[in-house]
């Protein structure tokens, strides 16, 4: 199968899985917001960072090494499997012991038991990590979709049942545990690979040498991605954390899921052409433009229609989310560009440079956070946007130099997309003005429709080439 056909097939199944998963998860979260208080969502937001760090550490970046490596055997897979499993157990023990410290930091005693139970997901996820990696490496995204969707459906239904019976925040923990358990079980039952009692020091050294730098980079990224939740949780309230995490999760619904789904397809495919720079550059440019062309108008529409959107989805109790969400949306638009520039460094095997850049950017973020903290809650959010812009310039400079695709050239290729949103924003603004007295759903449908027409019409008028790329991708699927 050609690279293009593999990409199309992978995208279709990956998007099917991602869209189906998120559709179910989002529908369940809507129901949960009516049953669970913002403060309870905030409690989970406070420990999200520890869950993320644990996942990154036990994985060790070794699964990424498996995906990009050319020749693998049983020793490679078994070695990584046992490392992941042992690492997850050690990390859970550490988390179990330090749970009281986490609770004391946030002044939330409930976090002791929540952290200890939620942390079990480390061990459950480690059991299926290698099987899932093999499916990704072999581009078997259809099989991944068939495995993940039932696990999400069952765990979500159980979570809803728990919330209905007043289990509160434990409904969220239960959903995560059941999902991790079922996903790993389904991966084991459907996989043709099983670990053998072998552990190769040589294989471990090879994968660890590549992976540990990515791991450290991931840990840094997780810490500083969630640092706002740490600061808000420590110096504000659990409800504020709940508002922030809800705003961020809503923004990441289109941004993170489209990007993550495509990333699962792009990473193994880019690995196949990593030494063909002209082909690599062309593929990278097309993917970045297509993702931004799709994501940007969605984010802008959501930002302009934030108030009716939030009220309709979550209820009036969640109105404080509106201004937070609107500011975060500006940051979200830049997320795919960060992702694909960093992906270039991984594919090219420059995990050392990846780590150095992450350290430099996190120092920059710490400085911006320290300054913005003194000006209040919303200054923290604007500081987050400023950091994202500066980090973008850093990422595009170093990743672009590897593809002969400099920062200015990258920005020039995507700048028209942002220009197309101007007439769209104006259209939505006037739509809101004339429809203010109408039902919230009508405001969303009409405003979104005319905004999308203005965006696509402007892009078509200026003959933006990405429209043809998307059309050709659909016609040749």
C-alpha positions as a printed NumPy array, in Angstrom:
array([[  0.   ,   0.   ,   0.   ],
       [  1.374,   3.458,  -0.916],
       [  2.231,   6.038,   1.727],
       [ -0.7  ,   8.209,   0.662],
       [ -3.195,   5.337,   0.824],
       [ -1.834,   4.354,   4.233],
       [ -2.276,   7.931,   5.404],
       [ -5.849,   8.146,   4.134],
       [ -6.84 ,   4.784,   5.588],
       [ -5.15 ,   5.566,   8.874],
       [ -6.789,   8.974,   9.108],
       [-10.253,   7.583,   8.438],
       [-10.048,   4.924,  11.139],
       [ -8.163,   7.084,  13.601],
       [-10.652,   9.905,  13.252],
       [-13.487,   7.399,  13.554],
       [-12.026,   6.146,  16.812],
       [-11.177,   9.604,  18.094],
       [-14.506,  11.14 ,  17.078],
       [-16.502,   8.214,  18.431],
       [-14.557,   8.195,  21.691],
       [-14.886,  11.901,  22.217],
       [-18.534,  11.985,  21.204],
       [-19.299,   9.435,  23.905],
       [-16.981,  11.039,  26.46 ],
       [-18.344,  14.498,  25.772],
       [-21.965,  13.356,  25.989],
       [-21.212,  11.693,  29.311],
       [-19.368,  14.769,  30.598],
       [-22.403,  16.907,  29.779],
       [-24.545,  14.658,  31.921],
       [-21.938,  14.637,  34.683],
       [-21.802,  18.451,  34.832],
       [-25.462,  18.349,  35.851],
       [-24.743,  15.76 ,  38.545],
       [-21.28 ,  16.753,  39.805],
       [-20.261,  20.13 ,  41.249],
       [-17.477,  22.32 ,  39.721],
       [-15.476,  21.81 ,  42.937],
       [-15.492,  18.051,  42.374],
       [-14.247,  18.445,  38.815],
       [-11.604,  20.721,  40.311],
       [-10.367,  17.958,  42.621],
       [ -9.635,  15.742,  39.622],
       [ -7.985,  18.698,  37.902],
       [ -5.629,  19.066,  40.862],
       [ -4.24 ,  15.538,  40.494],
       [ -4.225,  15.445,  36.681],
       [ -0.594,  16.518,  36.681],
       [  0.468,  13.551,  38.827],
       [ -1.41 ,  11.125,  36.602],
       [  0.241,  12.611,  33.53 ],
       [  3.733,  12.518,  35.005],
       [  3.27 ,   8.922,  36.103],
       [  2.139,   7.829,  32.655],
       [  5.095,   9.559,  31.003],
       [  7.599,   8.058,  33.44 ],
       [  6.532,   4.434,  33.307],
       [  6.38 ,   4.556,  29.533],
       [  9.863,   6.05 ,  29.442],
       [  9.51 ,   7.087,  25.824],
       [ 10.385,   3.513,  24.919],
       [  7.162,   2.958,  22.99 ],
       [  8.054,   5.91 ,  20.753],
       [ 11.388,   4.244,  20.138],
       [  9.584,   1.03 ,  19.129],
       [  7.465,   2.92 ,  16.569],
       [ 10.391,   4.609,  14.843],
       [ 12.823,   1.637,  14.946],
       [ 13.263,  -0.333,  11.73 ],
       [ 14.023,  -3.901,  12.837],
       [ 12.418,  -5.32 ,  15.959],
       [ 12.074,  -8.77 ,  17.479],
       [ 10.524, -10.453,  20.513],
       [ 13.325,  -9.229,  22.751],
       [ 12.536,  -5.594,  21.944],
       [  8.85 ,  -5.889,  22.762],
       [  9.282,  -8.004,  25.904],
       [ 11.996,  -5.743,  27.27 ],
       [  9.854,  -2.651,  26.887],
       [  6.824,  -4.464,  28.33 ],
       [  8.595,  -5.455,  31.541],
       [ 10.164,  -2.038,  31.942],
       [  6.751,  -0.367,  31.592],
       [  5.133,  -2.749,  34.056],
       [  7.875,  -2.479,  36.668],
       [  8.002,   1.287,  36.262],
       [  4.249,   1.64 ,  36.711],
       [  4.295,  -0.389,  39.948],
       [  7.166,   1.64 ,  41.404],
       [  5.457,   4.891,  40.481],
       [  2.197,   3.797,  42.026],
       [  3.971,   2.996,  45.299],
       [  5.561,   6.463,  45.259],
       [  2.191,   8.082,  44.545],
       [  0.506,   6.067,  47.302],
       [  3.092,   7.198,  49.859],
       [  3.083,  10.857,  48.799],
       [ -0.721,  11.204,  48.563],
       [ -0.961,  12.957,  51.977],
       [  1.619,  15.53 ,  50.842],
       [ -0.439,  16.252,  47.727],
       [ -3.571,  16.677,  49.859],
       [ -1.747,  19.011,  52.27 ],
       [ -0.409,  21.138,  49.428],
       [ -3.912,  21.825,  48.116],
       [ -5.555,  21.813,  51.585],
       [ -7.961,  19.136,  50.303],
       [ -7.992,  16.007,  52.547],
       [-10.215,  14.146,  50.038],
       [ -7.269,  13.969,  47.656],
       [ -5.519,  11.28 ,  49.711],
       [ -7.903,   8.471,  48.794],
       [ -8.674,   9.924,  45.356],
       [ -5.001,   9.937,  44.41 ],
       [ -4.355,   6.442,  45.721],
       [ -7.254,   4.9  ,  43.837],
       [ -6.85 ,   6.91 ,  40.619],
       [ -3.161,   5.94 ,  40.494],
       [ -4.063,   2.299,  39.862],
       [ -4.668,   3.325,  36.237],
       [ -0.854,   3.437,  35.829],
       [ -0.551,  -0.306,  36.299],
       [ -3.652,  -1.131,  34.255],
       [ -2.492,   0.966,  31.309],
       [  1.04 ,  -0.495,  31.396],
       [ -0.297,  -3.974,  30.675],
       [ -1.569,  -2.961,  27.233],
       [  0.956,  -0.299,  26.221],
       [  3.142,  -2.517,  24.021],
       [  0.192,  -4.225,  22.305],
       [ -1.221,  -0.8  ,  21.463],
       [  2.183,   0.341,  20.203],
       [  2.416,  -2.661,  17.883],
       [ -0.963,  -1.77 ,  16.368],
       [  0.189,   1.823,  15.845],
       [  3.487,   0.688,  14.328],
       [  1.632,  -1.602,  11.923],
       [ -0.94 ,   1.144,  11.14 ],
       [ -3.82 ,  -1.059,  12.32 ],
       [ -6.009,   1.839,  13.375],
       [ -9.245,   0.041,  12.549],
       [ -8.415,  -2.57 ,  15.164],
       [ -7.55 ,   0.114,  17.702],
       [-10.941,   1.73 ,  17.116],
       [-12.757,  -1.58 ,  17.602],
       [-10.892,  -2.089,  20.894],
       [-11.199,   1.386,  22.423],
       [-14.811,   2.283,  21.687],
       [-16.465,  -0.557,  23.674],
       [-14.216,   0.203,  26.649],
       [-15.254,   3.861,  26.572],
       [-18.954,   3.039,  26.234],
       [-18.986,   0.598,  29.163],
       [-16.856,   2.75 ,  31.483],
       [-18.875,   5.874,  30.654],
       [-22.173,   4.147,  31.414],
       [-20.83 ,   2.903,  34.731],
       [-19.579,   6.402,  35.547],
       [-23.019,   7.856,  34.823],
       [-24.648,   5.22 ,  36.999],
       [-22.308,   6.076,  39.874],
       [-22.981,   9.809,  39.483],
       [-26.735,   9.194,  39.444],
       [-26.389,   7.367,  42.762],
       [-24.526,  10.367,  44.266],
       [-20.969,   9.058,  44.197],
       [-19.814,  12.518,  43.11 ],
       [-16.141,  12.805,  42.21 ],
       [-15.71 ,   9.035,  42.575],
       [-17.781,   8.673,  39.412],
       [-14.916,  10.275,  37.472],
       [-12.343,   8.026,  39.143],
       [-14.435,   4.927,  38.477],
       [-14.811,   5.822,  34.811],
       [-11.036,   6.161,  34.403],
       [-10.29 ,   2.871,  36.183],
       [-12.828,   0.801,  34.242],
       [-11.722,   2.317,  30.941],
       [ -8.05 ,   1.519,  31.606],
       [ -8.902,  -2.021,  32.729],
       [-11.134,  -2.859,  29.762],
       [ -8.795,  -1.297,  27.199],
       [ -5.86 ,  -3.403,  28.395],
       [ -7.992,  -6.569,  28.553],
       [ -9.318,  -6.027,  25.027],
       [ -5.786,  -5.386,  23.746],
       [ -4.561,  -8.652,  25.286],
       [ -7.446, -10.736,  23.972],
       [ -7.156,  -9.332,  20.45 ],
       [ -3.357,  -9.299,  20.167],
       [ -1.233, -11.997,  18.588],
       [  1.775, -10.835,  20.616],
       [  2.451, -11.856,  24.203],
       [  5.559, -11.197,  26.313],
       [  8.082, -13.933,  26.908],
       [ 10.38 , -14.232,  29.911],
       [ 13.198, -12.279,  28.269],
       [ 14.8  ,  -8.949,  29.105],
       [ 17.668,  -7.747,  26.933],
       [ 19.994,  -5.175,  28.442],
       [ 21.265,  -4.286,  25.007],
       [ 17.748,  -3.713,  23.655],
       [ 16.808,  -1.757,  26.763],
       [ 19.848,   0.486,  26.411],
       [ 19.038,   1.157,  22.752],
       [ 15.426,   2.165,  23.362],
       [ 16.122,   3.917,  26.652],
       [ 18.89 ,   6.016,  25.12 ],
       [ 16.403,   7.409,  22.632],
       [ 13.374,   7.424,  24.926],
       [ 14.593,   8.913,  28.201],
       [ 15.084,  12.35 ,  26.651],
       [ 11.556,  12.287,  25.308],
       [ 10.383,  11.16 ,  28.731],
       [ 12.072,  14.053,  30.501],
       [ 10.654,  16.387,  27.859],
       [  7.186,  14.921,  28.379],
       [  7.443,  15.29 ,  32.147],
       [  8.479,  18.922,  31.783],
       [  5.656,  19.527,  29.338],
       [  3.083,  17.894,  31.615],
       [  4.267,  19.853,  34.64 ],
       [  4.139,  23.184,  32.884],
       [  0.972,  22.393,  30.924],
       [ -0.748,  21.736,  34.242],
       [  1.106,  24.363,  36.244],
       [ -1.849,  26.714,  35.943],
       [ -4.063,  24.143,  37.601],
       [ -1.463,  23.806,  40.365],
       [ -1.296,  27.568,  40.938],
       [ -5.062,  28.029,  40.722],
       [ -5.696,  25.078,  43.026],
       [ -3.128,  26.269,  45.576],
       [ -3.983,  29.986,  45.668],
       [ -7.6  ,  30.149,  44.519],
       [-10.302,  27.488,  44.94 ],
       [-11.325,  24.03 ,  43.781],
       [-14.249,  25.632,  41.906],
       [-11.846,  27.872,  39.948],
       [ -9.815,  24.806,  39.018],
       [-13.054,  23.186,  37.87 ],
       [-13.909,  26.201,  35.697],
       [-10.427,  26.281,  34.198],
       [-10.27 ,  22.532,  33.489],
       [-13.752,  22.596,  31.959],
       [-12.801,  25.528,  29.701],
       [ -9.562,  23.827,  28.695],
       [-11.213,  20.462,  28.014],
       [-13.898,  22.11 ,  25.866],
       [-11.242,  23.932,  23.844],
       [ -9.196,  20.751,  23.475],
       [-12.216,  18.808,  22.237],
       [-11.649,  19.854,  18.607],
       [ -7.989,  20.872,  18.912],
       [ -6.456,  18.084,  20.946],
       [ -8.47 ,  15.257,  19.494],
       [ -7.952,  16.108,  15.836],
       [ -4.253,  16.695,  16.496],
       [ -3.827,  13.562,  18.614],
       [ -5.68 ,  11.391,  16.117],
       [ -3.582,  12.658,  13.252],
       [ -0.415,  12.371,  15.311],
       [ -0.957,   8.62 ,  15.703],
       [ -1.046,   8.323,  11.92 ],
       [  1.614,  10.892,  11.099],
       [  4.379,   9.726,  13.438],
       [  4.809,   6.229,  11.957],
       [  4.324,   7.583,   8.426],
       [  6.834,  10.393,   8.861],
       [  9.245,   7.814,  10.24 ],
       [  9.124,   6.063,   6.862],
       [ 10.255,   9.201,   4.988],
       [ 12.49 ,  10.705,   7.662],
       [ 15.549,  10.709,   5.39 ],
       [ 13.76 ,  12.092,   2.311],
       [ 13.742,  15.776,   3.307],
       [ 11.826,  17.228,   0.301],
       [  9.091,  14.599,   0.681],
       [  9.073,  15.083,   4.45 ],
       [  8.719,  18.859,   4.087],
       [  5.885,  18.59 ,   1.575],
       [  3.921,  16.15 ,   3.742],
       [  4.513,  18.239,   6.848],
       [  3.339,  21.443,   5.16 ],
       [  0.163,  19.853,   3.775],
       [ -0.792,  18.255,   7.081],
       [ -0.164,  21.405,   9.109],
       [ -2.229,  23.535,   6.726],
       [ -5.094,  21.033,   6.597],
       [ -5.295,  20.661,  10.373],
       [ -5.208,  24.413,  10.97 ],
       [ -7.691,  25.053,   8.156],
       [-10.171,  22.732,   9.889],
       [ -9.465,  23.547,  13.543],
       [ -9.121,  27.349,  13.409],
       [-12.688,  28.2  ,  12.292],
       [-14.121,  25.722,  14.804],
       [-12.23 ,  27.401,  17.65 ],
       [-13.173,  30.907,  16.501],
       [-16.855,  29.982,  16.223],
       [-16.784,  28.448,  19.707],
       [-15.082,  31.552,  21.146],
       [-17.564,  34.009,  19.591],
       [-20.531,  31.878,  20.642],
       [-19.077,  30.963,  24.039],
       [-21.938,  32.215,  26.208],
       [-24.824,  30.386,  24.5  ],
       [-22.558,  27.354,  24.055],
       [-21.619,  27.12 ,  27.751],
       [-25.154,  27.71 ,  29.017],
       [-26.649,  25.189,  26.605],
       [-24.077,  22.506,  27.353],
       [-23.381,  22.897,  31.062],
       [-26.069,  25.177,  32.476],
       [-25.954,  28.668,  34.001],
       [-23.941,  27.439,  36.99 ],
       [-20.958,  27.231,  34.636],
       [-21.186,  30.805,  33.27 ],
       [-17.837,  31.784,  34.896],
       [-16.241,  29.459,  32.319],
       [-17.12 ,  31.835,  29.426],
       [-14.339,  34.487,  29.709],
       [-11.795,  31.818,  30.674],
       [-12.727,  29.75 ,  27.641],
       [-12.519,  32.718,  25.248],
       [ -8.96 ,  33.537,  26.311],
       [ -7.848,  29.9  ,  26.202],
       [ -9.166,  29.578,  22.639],
       [ -6.424,  31.902,  21.365],
       [ -3.829,  29.541,  22.811],
       [ -5.601,  26.49 ,  21.391],
       [ -5.303,  27.652,  17.798],
       [ -1.505,  27.468,  18.069],
       [ -1.457,  23.982,  19.603],
       [ -1.241,  21.964,  16.335],
       [  1.735,  24.019,  15.133],
       [  3.629,  23.256,  18.333],
       [  2.754,  19.577,  18.041],
       [  3.941,  19.054,  14.473],
       [  7.148,  21.026,  14.872],
       [  8.102,  18.9  ,  17.865],
       [  7.099,  15.792,  15.947],
       [  9.777,  16.636,  13.373],
       [ 12.451,  16.526,  16.089],
       [ 11.237,  13.134,  17.296],
       [ 11.112,  11.591,  13.843],
       [ 14.578,  12.904,  13.003],
       [ 15.896,  11.26 ,  16.17 ],
       [ 16.865,  14.557,  17.856],
       [ 15.499,  13.721,  21.28 ],
       [ 18.5  ,  15.576,  22.752],
       [ 17.483,  18.837,  21.067],
       [ 13.847,  18.139,  21.97 ],
       [ 14.802,  17.999,  25.654],
       [ 16.963,  21.136,  25.514],
       [ 14.169,  23.109,  23.886],
       [ 11.649,  21.917,  26.454],
       [ 13.933,  23.022,  29.294],
       [ 14.464,  26.445,  27.7  ],
       [ 10.743,  26.948,  27.106],
       [  9.808,  25.9  ,  30.621],
       [ 12.244,  28.43 ,  32.07 ],
       [ 10.546,  31.036,  29.881],
       [  7.122,  29.919,  31.093],
       [  8.239,  30.089,  34.728],
       [  9.346,  33.699,  34.22 ],
       [  6.074,  34.695,  32.514],
       [  4.021,  32.893,  35.154],
       [  5.917,  34.558,  37.992],
       [  5.215,  37.996,  36.529],
       [  1.572,  37.443,  35.541],
       [  0.719,  35.857,  38.908],
       [  0.873,  39.246,  40.648],
       [ -1.781,  40.719,  38.345],
       [ -4.558,  38.251,  39.099],
       [ -6.312,  35.21 ,  37.701],
       [ -6.994,  36.494,  34.184],
       [ -3.458,  37.821,  33.828],
       [ -2.325,  34.207,  34.258],
       [ -4.397,  33.255,  31.208],
       [ -3.053,  36.077,  29.049],
       [  0.452,  35.159,  30.16 ],
       [ -0.225,  31.64 ,  28.937],
       [ -1.031,  33.04 ,  25.486],
       [  2.124,  35.162,  25.412],
       [  4.212,  32.117,  26.273],
       [  2.532,  30.062,  23.543],
       [  3.439,  32.669,  20.923],
       [  7.087,  32.846,  22.031],
       [  7.352,  29.053,  22.228],
       [  5.966,  28.844,  18.706],
       [  8.818,  30.954,  17.381],
       [ 11.334,  28.69 ,  19.132],
       [  9.788,  25.446,  17.862],
       [  9.427,  26.593,  14.254],
       [ 13.016,  27.827,  14.168],
       [ 14.687,  24.578,  15.217],
       [ 12.302,  22.08 ,  13.62 ],
       [ 12.079,  24.128,  10.433],
       [ 15.862,  24.145,  10.056],
       [ 15.768,  20.333,   9.723],
       [ 13.332,  20.505,   6.814],
       [ 14.637,  23.654,   5.136],
       [ 11.316,  25.163,   6.18 ],
       [ 12.125,  28.295,   8.133],
       [  9.908,  30.093,  10.628],
       [  8.962,  32.91 ,   8.253],
       [  8.038,  30.43 ,   5.516],
       [  5.875,  28.388,   7.887],
       [  4.077,  31.46 ,   9.198],
       [  3.558,  32.758,   5.677],
       [  1.904,  29.482,   4.658],
       [ -0.561,  29.498,   7.566],
       [ -1.184,  33.256,   7.902],
       [ -4.019,  33.316,   5.325],
       [ -5.983,  30.895,   7.508],
       [ -6.071,  33.441,  10.319],
       [ -7.043,  36.203,   7.893],
       [-10.02 ,  34.136,   6.717],
       [-11.388,  34.165,  10.27 ],
       [-11.835,  37.967,  10.25 ],
       [-14.937,  38.041,   8.01 ],
       [-16.162,  34.99 ,   9.878],
       [-15.843,  36.776,  13.225],
       [-17.631,  39.868,  11.904],
       [-20.442,  37.704,  10.552],
       [-20.908,  35.892,  13.878],
       [-20.831,  39.188,  15.795],
       [-23.718,  40.65 ,  13.81 ],
       [-25.543,  37.316,  13.915],
       [-25.349,  37.41 ,  17.731],
       [-26.634,  40.989,  17.761],
       [-29.742,  40.222,  15.716],
       [-30.464,  36.835,  17.35 ],
       [-29.853,  37.823,  20.972],
       [-33.497,  37.293,  21.947],
       [-33.776,  33.895,  20.231],
       [-33.242,  30.449,  21.718],
       [-29.62 ,  29.513,  22.489],
       [-29.657,  26.625,  20.021],
       [-30.812,  28.932,  17.216],
       [-28.014,  31.372,  18.039],
       [-25.459,  28.572,  17.808],
       [-26.775,  27.013,  14.607],
       [-27.353,  30.241,  12.693],
       [-24.202,  31.974,  13.941],
       [-22.051,  28.916,  13.309],
       [-23.525,  28.311,   9.859],
       [-23.072,  31.847,   8.536],
       [-19.648,  32.102,  10.152],
       [-18.538,  28.898,   8.42 ],
       [-19.953,  30.133,   5.088],
       [-18.025,  33.408,   5.449],
       [-14.814,  31.507,   6.255],
       [-15.059,  28.981,   3.413],
       [-16.259,  31.636,   0.99 ],
       [-13.256,  33.843,   1.742],
       [-10.85 ,  30.9  ,   1.389],
       [-12.456,  29.912,  -1.924],
       [-12.351,  33.51 ,  -3.18 ],
       [ -8.609,  33.678,  -2.537],
       [ -8.108,  30.177,  -4.025],
       [ -6.403,  28.751,  -0.949],
       [ -4.683,  25.53 ,  -2.072],
       [ -5.544,  23.543,   1.068],
       [ -9.166,  23.363,  -0.12 ],
       [ -8.017,  21.295,  -3.105],
       [ -5.805,  19.128,  -0.88 ],
       [ -8.765,  18.266,   1.34 ],
       [-10.996,  17.675,  -1.699],
       [ -8.424,  15.33 ,  -3.256],
       [ -7.973,  13.479,   0.047],
       [-11.721,  12.843,   0.243],
       [-12.067,  11.81 ,  -3.403],
       [ -9.175,   9.329,  -3.187],
       [-10.114,   7.741,   0.119]])
